[in-house]
Amino acid sequence: MNRALVEFTALFLVVAGCWLLARRSQGRAAEPDGGYPARREFDFDLGSVWRGITHWTTTTNHREIGTLYIIFGTFAALWGGIEAMMMRTELLTPNASIWSTETYNALFTSHGLTMLFFFVTPVFFGIANYFLPLLIGADDMAFPRLNAIGFWLLPPSLLLVRGGLPAQVVGQFLRLFGVHGPLFEFFWTLRDPELGWTLYTPLSIQSTNPQIDFLLLGLHLSGIATTLGAINFIVTIFYERAEDIGFDSLDIFVWNILVTSGIIIFAFPLLGSAALMLLSDRVLGTTFYAPQGGGPLLWQHLFWFFGHPEVYIIFLPAAGLMSFILPKFAGRKLFGFKFIVYSTMGIGVLSFGVWAHHMFTTGIDPRLRASFMAVSIAIAVPSAIKTFNWITTIWSGRVRLTAPMVLCISSIGTFVVGGVTGVFLAAIPVDIVFHGTYYVVGHFHMILMGIIPFMMVAASYFWYPILTGRMYDRQLALFQSLLFVVGSVVTFGTLIVMGLLSLPRRYAVYPPEFVPFQQVATIGAYLIGISVLLWLYNMLWSYWNGRPVQTADVWGLKRTHQFTREWQWFERRLEAKYGIEPTEPETTRPSSTSVPGEGSPNVLVGVEPLVNTLPRVAGAAAIGGFVGTMLMSGVLFTATILGVFDLSSFSDLAGFIGEQSVVVGYLLFLVGGMTTWALLFAVLAEYLPGGPRIVTGLAFATIISAGFGLAFYTGQTGLQLLAYGVFVLIAHWFYGFGLSATFEYLAERWGVS
């Protein structure tokens, strides 16, 4: 299969889907309500389009630049996520049967570079750009124009790093139209490198792919952009604070951004220097990393001297968001605030003393290895301080299980697993055994996915009213959060198990006995992909159709005296722009007290309603799915008698668990009809077209019938193919009818809203 066209098409479909969803949601938006602008208009005349482009490309407003950072990072995440799905799809089978091994290596390389450099840091920079000035009482960033320059260096750097894919697509079209010559040769020779995202020498020097030169320039440019942003954050925190805010009263998120920015200033310039030295070796024939010069290990030392602090550059903002958001839904002050600040500073210092634990298997001096092992184990202590303080904050809190809180609690669990596996890897004997296995991949991603995107999504939910003036759909957000957590645990927990079984990493081909593990991991990855699309849907749809906020205290933070500065700013803005008066709660209580009976003694508030509701929703959906699947089976059986549907296609479904039985395949089909599609209908029913629930069920069934038709197609042609399509559609209508009618009846009978 042509990787460039497949990946480009998938990315285009996601972006186009977002645009179409925005158009449709705008069309269904409510009319203005009480003077509050509940409708956001699209205006596509050329004048307004040009004014919009001019405004967004020249703005120096910190909130607008923060929004641009977040949009850019989200786009990069979707791009890198598509590549992750492509890799996991390849790993469904033990042989390279979908992509070639070269394509798999290119996907592996570009996925890592895109996610680390263009997803995580830009999104956190966007969040900090938007909220850090609000949290410290500043009017804007210290250097607004430099702030804008820092962002606008990122798109060209992304194009330089990822230019291989667009070039391949352009080359495909030039060849399709018969265009040849130097222009065709230029685009045709550029392709994504197959080196691995660490770009180890001497392979990165010897490779003749010219795209590597552009990649190194792009990394250097992104480093400049990130360093500019870090300098701006530091100066803003030091010199733009309000008069009543000293360093003793900075909030925890600002402290984390300050330490992160300090790490960036020392780490990213080194990456730029190392990249330019590698570029010189490739283009000018220097010997920085040649055996007769500095040697190939020099690149590893320089790269990891940047690379391990980079881990904390992307972790500390997530930890700051955790420490900031968690107390709001625990109903009490963050436990051990000063110690969390000290632990953050400790991580910032120690992060520069652990880089060689990535090189334990390279044969460096054993005495050096021992010193790096000691520091690598020691750096777990400040991380453990954070974890215990988070747990203690919950322990005596009044927990409300909102979507942000679910993600916070889940992040603690996944971070503990990722951190403990990292402590084992810090031990030289263990690392030598597991360094080249999936254990490392599982450990790294359990942190990289288990807390960083979790906190990004939690922040998007927590601050969504400030960003848009509306509320998202909370039920969908809760479901999406749970799906996100389950998918991450299943995927990366399975990778850790495979690593313990000594399966080598970075290979597209693997022994057949690991097929079940790889398939489970891939299913978990698909769950992550679905949850990300649900989040994107919720964000876009709610932007136009979400309930407009009528009070700035949407989370009830005033009750516990945690109505922080950004919400105070939002309250003033609502009053000035829409005339919405500030509200005060009837009762308040301190978020931290030593007086018995006050504070937040009850951990179960918000847990019991969720525990009571979810089983009834799941039960109604499962029973409805069973009824619908039975009705659907009758239609499919009729189609089998008429010869337009082949029951053997169910055996292909059984192949996912290593069986070839039609009965086993049908049982899996039944389970899917009762769980996956039924639960998805229960969550999305309110947002699908159709008034009565039965009409909604028919619409839902029509949408999913396309996937069934492709999955169970067995080569029918002509009239037989037409009959197959008709029976598939009718079978799904029966499924939708049975599912929706049963679900509606049980929901009403059991009092499920």
Long-range contacts (C-beta under 8 A, 24 or more apart in sequence): 1-98, 1-99, 2-172, 3-86, 3-99, 3-103, 3-106, 3-107, 4-165, 4-168, 4-169, 4-172, 5-169, 5-172, 6-86, 7-82, 7-83, 7-86, 7-165, 8-165, 8-166, 8-169, 10-82, 11-78, 11-79, 11-82, 14-78, 14-82, 14-533, 15-75, 15-78, 18-536, 18-540, 21-537, 21-540, 21-541, 22-540, 22-543, 22-544, 25-540, 25-541, 25-543, 25-544, 25-545, 26-544, 28-544, 28-545, 29-544, 29-545, 30-545, 33-548, 35-578, 35-579, 36-548, 36-578, 36-580, 38-548, 39-544, 40-543, 40-544, 57-152, 58-148, 59-148, 60-140, 60-144, 60-145, 60-147, 60-148, 61-140, 61-144, 62-129, 62-130, 62-133, 62-140, 62-141, 62-144, 62-147, 63-129, 63-130, 65-126, 65-129, 65-147, 65-148, 65-151, 66-125, 66-126, 66-127, 66-128, 66-129, 66-130, 66-131, 67-126, 67-130, 67-467, 68-126, 68-151, 69-122, 69-123, 69-125, 69-126, 69-129, 69-151, 70-122, 70-123, 70-126, 70-127, 70-130, 71-126, 72-118, 72-122, 72-126, 72-151, 72-154, 72-155, 72-158, 73-118, 73-119, 73-120, 73-121, 73-122, 73-123, 73-126, 74-123, 74-536, 76-114, 76-115, 76-118, 76-119, 76-122, 76-158, 77-115, 77-119, 77-123, 77-453, 77-532, 78-532, 78-536, 79-114, 79-162, 80-110, 80-111, 80-114, 80-115, 80-118, 80-119, 81-529, 81-532, 83-107, 83-110, 83-111, 83-114, 84-111, 84-525, 85-525, 85-526, 85-529, 87-111, 88-521, 88-522, 88-525, 88-526, 89-522, 90-508, 91-508, 91-510, 91-518, 91-521, 91-522, 92-518, 92-519, 92-522, 93-515, 94-509, 94-510, 94-511, 94-512, 94-514, 94-515, 94-518, 95-509, 96-508, 96-509, 99-508, 100-508, 101-508, 101-509, 102-194, 104-508, 105-194, 105-195, 105-196, 105-506, 105-508, 106-164, 106-191, 106-192, 106-193, 106-194, 107-192, 108-196, 108-197, 108-506, 109-192, 109-193, 109-194, 109-195, 109-196, 109-197, 110-162, 110-164, 110-165, 110-192, 110-193, 110-197, 111-197, 112-196, 112-197, 112-198, 113-161, 113-162, 113-197, 113-215, 113-219, 114-158, 114-161, 114-162, 115-448, 116-197, 116-310, 116-314, 117-157, 117-161, 117-219, 117-222, 118-154, 118-157, 118-158, 118-161, 118-222, 120-314, 120-448, 120-452, 121-226, 121-313, 121-314, 122-154, 123-456, 124-260, 124-314, 124-317, 124-318, 124-456, 125-150, 125-226, 125-229, 127-317, 127-321, 127-456, 127-459, 127-463, 128-233, 128-253, 128-257, 128-317, 129-229, 130-463, 130-467, 131-253, 131-463, 131-566, 132-233, 132-236, 132-237, 132-253, 132-254, 132-257, 133-236, 133-240, 134-565, 134-566, 134-569, 135-251, 135-253, 135-254, 135-564, 135-565, 135-566, 136-236, 136-237, 136-240, 136-241, 136-242, 136-245, 136-250, 136-254, 136-565, 137-241, 137-242, 137-244, 137-245, 137-565, 138-236, 138-240, 138-241, 138-242, 139-240, 140-240, 141-232, 141-233, 141-236, 141-240, 142-232, 142-235, 142-236, 142-239, 142-240, 143-231, 143-232, 143-235, 146-228, 146-231, 146-232, 147-229, 147-232, 149-225, 149-228, 150-225, 150-226, 150-228, 150-229, 150-232, 151-225, 151-229, 153-221, 153-222, 153-224, 153-225, 153-228, 154-222, 154-225, 156-218, 156-221, 157-218, 157-219, 157-221, 157-222, 157-225, 158-218, 158-222, 159-218, 160-214, 160-215, 160-217, 160-218, 160-221, 161-214, 161-215, 161-218, 161-219, 161-222, 162-192, 162-218, 163-190, 163-211, 163-214, 163-215, 163-218, 164-190, 164-191, 164-192, 164-193, 164-209, 164-211, 165-192, 167-191, 167-211, 168-192, 190-214, 196-506, 198-300, 198-303, 198-307, 199-278, 199-299, 199-303, 200-296, 200-299, 200-300, 201-278, 201-281, 201-289, 201-296, 201-299, 202-289, 202-290, 202-291, 202-296, 204-278, 204-282, 204-299, 205-278, 205-281, 205-282, 205-289, 205-290, 212-282, 213-279, 213-282, 213-283, 216-275, 216-276, 216-278, 216-279, 216-282, 217-275, 217-279, 219-271, 219-272, 219-275, 220-271, 220-272, 220-275, 220-276, 223-268, 223-269, 223-271, 223-272, 223-275, 224-272, 226-264, 226-268, 227-264, 227-265, 227-268, 227-269, 229-261, 229-264, 230-260, 230-261, 230-262, 230-264, 230-265, 230-268, 231-261, 231-265, 233-257, 233-258, 233-261, 234-258, 234-261, 234-262, 234-265, 251-324, 251-564, 251-565, 252-320, 252-323, 252-324, 252-334, 252-337, 252-340, 252-341, 253-317, 253-320, 253-321, 253-323, 253-324, 254-320, 255-320, 255-341, 255-344, 256-316, 256-317, 256-319, 256-320, 256-323, 256-344, 257-317, 257-320, 259-316, 259-344, 259-345, 259-347, 259-348, 260-312, 260-313, 260-316, 260-317, 260-348, 262-348, 263-309, 263-312, 263-313, 263-316, 263-348, 263-351, 263-352, 264-313, 266-309, 266-352, 267-305, 267-306, 267-309, 267-310, 267-313, 267-352, 268-306, 270-302, 270-305, 270-306, 271-302, 271-303, 271-306, 273-302, 274-299, 274-302, 274-303, 274-306, 277-302, 297-359, 297-362, 297-364, 300-358, 300-359, 300-362, 301-355, 301-356, 301-359, 304-355, 304-356, 304-358, 304-359, 305-352, 305-355, 307-355, 307-358, 308-351, 308-352, 308-354, 308-355, 308-357, 308-358, 309-351, 309-352, 309-355, 311-351, 311-447, 312-347, 312-348, 312-351, 314-448, 314-452, 315-447, 315-451, 315-452, 316-344, 316-347, 316-348, 317-455, 318-411, 318-451, 318-452, 318-454, 318-455, 318-456, 319-344, 319-386, 319-451, 319-455, 320-344, 321-455, 321-456, 321-458, 321-459, 322-386, 322-390, 322-408, 322-411, 322-412, 322-451, 322-455, 323-386, 323-389, 323-390, 325-404, 325-405, 325-408, 325-455, 325-458, 325-459, 325-462, 326-390, 326-393, 326-394, 326-405, 326-408, 327-393, 327-397, 327-562, 327-591, 328-404, 328-462, 328-555, 328-557, 328-562, 329-399, 329-400, 329-401, 329-402, 329-404, 329-405, 329-408, 329-555, 330-393, 330-394, 330-397, 330-398, 330-399, 330-405, 330-600, 331-397, 331-398, 331-399, 331-400, 331-560, 331-591, 331-600, 331-605, 332-393, 332-396, 332-397, 332-398, 332-560, 332-591, 332-592, 332-599, 332-600, 333-393, 333-562, 333-591, 333-592, 334-389, 334-393, 335-389, 335-392, 335-393, 335-396, 336-385, 336-388, 336-389, 336-392, 339-385, 339-389, 340-385, 340-386, 340-389, 342-382, 342-385, 343-381, 343-382, 343-383, 343-385, 343-386, 344-382, 344-386, 346-379, 346-381, 346-382, 347-379, 347-382, 347-383, 350-375, 350-378, 350-379, 350-382, 351-379, 353-379, 354-379, 354-426, 357-425, 357-426, 357-431, 360-428, 360-431, 360-432, 360-435, 361-431, 361-432, 361-435, 361-436, 369-428, 370-428, 373-426, 373-427, 373-428, 376-426, 377-423, 377-426, 377-427, 380-419, 380-422, 380-423, 380-426, 383-415, 383-419, 384-419, 387-412, 387-415, 387-416, 387-419, 394-603, 395-603, 396-599, 396-600, 396-601, 396-603, 397-600, 397-603, 398-560, 398-600, 398-601, 398-602, 398-603, 398-605, 399-603, 399-604, 399-605, 399-606, 399-607, 400-605, 400-606, 401-478, 401-606, 401-607, 401-610, 402-461, 402-474, 402-478, 402-555, 402-606, 403-457, 403-458, 403-461, 403-474, 403-477, 403-478, 403-480, 403-481, 404-458, 404-459, 404-461, 404-462, 405-606, 406-478, 406-481, 406-482, 406-485, 407-454, 407-455, 407-457, 407-458, 407-461, 407-481, 407-484, 407-485, 408-454, 408-455, 408-458, 410-450, 410-454, 410-481, 410-485, 411-450, 411-451, 411-454, 411-455, 411-458, 413-450, 414-446, 414-447, 414-449, 414-450, 414-451, 414-454, 414-485, 414-488, 414-489, 414-492, 415-446, 415-447, 415-450, 415-451, 417-446, 417-450, 417-493, 417-496, 418-443, 418-444, 418-445, 418-446, 418-447, 418-450, 418-451, 419-447, 421-446, 421-496, 422-447, 433-502, 434-499, 434-500, 434-502, 436-504, 436-505, 437-498, 437-499, 437-502, 437-503, 437-504, 437-505, 438-495, 438-496, 438-498, 438-499, 438-503, 438-504, 438-505, 439-495, 439-496, 439-498, 439-499, 439-500, 440-499, 440-505, 441-492, 441-495, 441-499, 441-505, 442-492, 442-493, 442-494, 442-495, 442-496, 442-497, 442-498, 442-499, 443-496, 443-499, 445-491, 445-492, 445-495, 446-488, 446-492, 446-493, 446-496, 449-488, 449-491, 449-492, 449-528, 450-488, 450-489, 450-492, 453-484, 454-484, 454-485, 454-488, 457-481, 457-484, 457-535, 460-535, 460-539, 462-555, 463-566, 464-539, 464-542, 464-546, 465-549, 465-552, 465-554, 465-570, 466-566, 466-567, 466-570, 468-542, 468-543, 468-546, 469-548, 469-549, 469-574, 470-542, 470-543, 470-546, 470-547, 470-548, 470-549, 471-542, 471-546, 471-547, 471-549, 471-554, 472-538, 472-539, 472-542, 472-546, 473-538, 473-541, 473-542, 473-546, 473-686, 473-687, 475-683, 476-534, 476-537, 476-538, 476-683, 476-684, 476-687, 477-535, 477-538, 478-610, 479-534, 479-679, 479-683, 480-531, 480-534, 480-535, 480-538, 481-531, 483-527, 483-530, 483-531, 483-534, 484-527, 484-528, 484-531, 484-532, 484-535, 486-524, 486-527, 487-524, 487-525, 487-526, 487-527, 487-528, 487-529, 487-530, 487-531, 488-524, 488-528, 489-524, 490-520, 490-521, 490-523, 490-524, 490-527, 491-521, 491-522, 491-524, 491-525, 491-527, 491-528, 492-521, 492-524, 494-520, 494-521, 494-524, 495-521, 515-658, 516-657, 516-658, 519-656, 519-657, 534-683, 541-687, 549-574, 550-580, 551-580, 551-582, 551-583, 552-580, 552-582, 552-583, 553-583, 553-585, 556-585, 558-583, 558-584, 558-585, 558-588, 559-585, 559-587, 559-588, 559-589, 560-588, 560-589, 560-590, 560-591, 560-600, 561-588, 561-590, 561-591, 562-591, 613-752, 616-747, 616-750, 616-751, 616-752, 617-682, 617-747, 617-752, 618-679, 618-682, 619-746, 619-750, 620-682, 620-742, 620-743, 620-746, 620-747, 620-750, 620-752, 621-674, 621-678, 621-679, 621-681, 621-682, 621-739, 621-743, 622-674, 622-675, 622-678, 623-742, 623-743, 623-746, 624-678, 624-681, 624-738, 624-739, 624-740, 624-741, 624-742, 624-743, 624-746, 625-673, 625-674, 625-675, 625-677, 625-678, 625-739, 626-670, 626-673, 626-674, 627-738, 627-739, 627-741, 627-742, 628-673, 628-678, 628-701, 628-734, 628-735, 628-736, 628-737, 628-738, 628-739, 628-740, 628-742, 629-669, 629-670, 629-673, 629-674, 629-735, 629-738, 630-738, 631-734, 631-735, 631-737, 631-738, 632-673, 632-731, 632-732, 632-734, 632-735, 632-738, 633-666, 634-734, 635-727, 635-730, 635-731, 635-734, 636-727, 636-731, 638-727, 639-723, 639-724, 639-727, 639-731, 642-723, 642-727, 643-720, 644-716, 644-720, 644-723, 644-724, 644-727, 645-712, 645-724, 645-727, 645-728, 646-714, 648-714, 649-711, 649-712, 649-713, 649-714, 650-712, 653-711, 673-735, 677-704, 677-739, 678-739, 678-743, 681-739, 681-740, 681-743, 682-743, 685-740, 685-743, 693-740, 693-741, 693-743, 693-744, 694-736, 694-737, 694-740, 694-741, 694-744, 696-740, 697-736, 697-737, 697-739, 697-740, 697-741, 697-743, 698-733, 698-736, 698-737, 698-740, 699-736, 700-736, 700-739, 700-740, 701-732, 701-733, 701-735, 701-736, 701-737, 701-739, 702-729, 702-732, 702-733, 702-736, 704-732, 705-729, 705-731, 705-732, 708-732
